[in-house]
Amino acid sequence: MTTGSVSPRRADTRRNNERILAAALESLAGGDELSYNAIARKAGVGVGTVYRHFPTPEALVLAVYRREVRHLVEAVPDLLAEHPPERAFRTWTSHLASYMMTKRGLADALSTATATADEDLAAGTYEALLGAVTTLLAACVEAGAVRPGLDPSTVLLSLGGLVHLDPTGDWQRQTANFTDLLWRGLHG
């Protein structure tokens, strides 16, 4: 069944799309050039399939970025189902830091790609991450782990400090220290 003029994609098309995005992320995160031939080889598809899904390098970079943001946001319900709210918040913060540290190549490619991208990209990312933080904070407030009345946008702004971690240094320890400090502020 279709909705409007959009028909659902076939399962193999979705799998190919996901493999292409994963291969592109691996290339970008490793600082490699964005080579459609190399991505096709890594994804196990023909180069024509890569071009069919992503006609320009900018389209591919933006799709990888949106996928990664979606994964960060979609992790929240699973974390809350598996862990107490405080642990879920800390784990998600660690995921966010890991994303920032290991995706430097994506960030470089993204800055080039966004020169031609729609202006809603940053706003959409902000809203998605704000929703994730809002959900985590609500669970923490309900559990009595943090004080009520916290502004999720202020907490998200605080998490932006993770971008200053040194990816070649001990960023995991720094993330734990940062999270402890932030947590004390949320609890107080």
Secondary structure in CASP SS format (residue, H / E / C, confidence):
PFRMAT SS
TARGET T0000
AUTHOR 0000-0000-0000
METHOD secondary structure of the structure
MODEL  1
M C 1.00
T C 1.00
T E 1.00
G C 1.00
S C 1.00
V E 1.00
S C 1.00
P C 1.00
R C 1.00
R C 1.00
A H 1.00
D H 1.00
T H 1.00
R H 1.00
R H 1.00
N H 1.00
N H 1.00
E H 1.00
R H 1.00
I H 1.00
L H 1.00
A H 1.00
A H 1.00
A H 1.00
L H 1.00
E H 1.00
S H 1.00
L H 1.00
A H 1.00
G C 1.00
G C 1.00
D C 1.00
E C 1.00
L C 1.00
S C 1.00
Y H 1.00
N H 1.00
A H 1.00
I H 1.00
A H 1.00
R H 1.00
K H 1.00
A H 1.00
G C 1.00
V C 1.00
G C 1.00
V H 1.00
G H 1.00
T H 1.00
V H 1.00
Y H 1.00
R H 1.00
H H 1.00
F C 1.00
P C 1.00
T C 1.00
P H 1.00
E H 1.00
A H 1.00
L H 1.00
V H 1.00
L H 1.00
A H 1.00
V H 1.00
Y H 1.00
R H 1.00
R H 1.00
E H 1.00
V H 1.00
R H 1.00
H H 1.00
L H 1.00
V H 1.00
E H 1.00
A H 1.00
V H 1.00
P H 1.00
D H 1.00
L H 1.00
L H 1.00
A H 1.00
E H 1.00
H C 1.00
P C 1.00
P H 1.00
E H 1.00
R H 1.00
A H 1.00
F H 1.00
R H 1.00
T H 1.00
W H 1.00
T H 1.00
S H 1.00
H H 1.00
L H 1.00
A H 1.00
S H 1.00
Y H 1.00
M H 1.00
M H 1.00
T H 1.00
K C 1.00
R H 1.00
G H 1.00
L H 1.00
A H 1.00
D H 1.00
A H 1.00
L H 1.00
S H 1.00
T H 1.00
A H 1.00
T C 1.00
A C 1.00
T C 1.00
A C 1.00
D C 1.00
E C 1.00
D H 1.00
L H 1.00
A H 1.00
A H 1.00
G H 1.00
T H 1.00
Y H 1.00
E H 1.00
A H 1.00
L H 1.00
L H 1.00
G H 1.00
A H 1.00
V H 1.00
T H 1.00
T H 1.00
L H 1.00
L H 1.00
A H 1.00
A H 1.00
C H 1.00
V H 1.00
E H 1.00
A C 1.00
G C 1.00
A C 1.00
V C 1.00
R C 1.00
P C 1.00
G C 1.00
L C 1.00
D C 1.00
P H 1.00
S H 1.00
T H 1.00
V H 1.00
L H 1.00
L H 1.00
S H 1.00
L H 1.00
G H 1.00
G H 1.00
L H 1.00
V H 1.00
H H 1.00
L C 1.00
D C 1.00
P C 1.00
T C 1.00
G C 1.00
D C 1.00
W H 1.00
Q H 1.00
R H 1.00
Q H 1.00
T H 1.00
A H 1.00
N H 1.00
F H 1.00
T H 1.00
D H 1.00
L H 1.00
L H 1.00
W H 1.00
R H 1.00
G H 1.00
L H 1.00
H H 1.00
G C 1.00
END
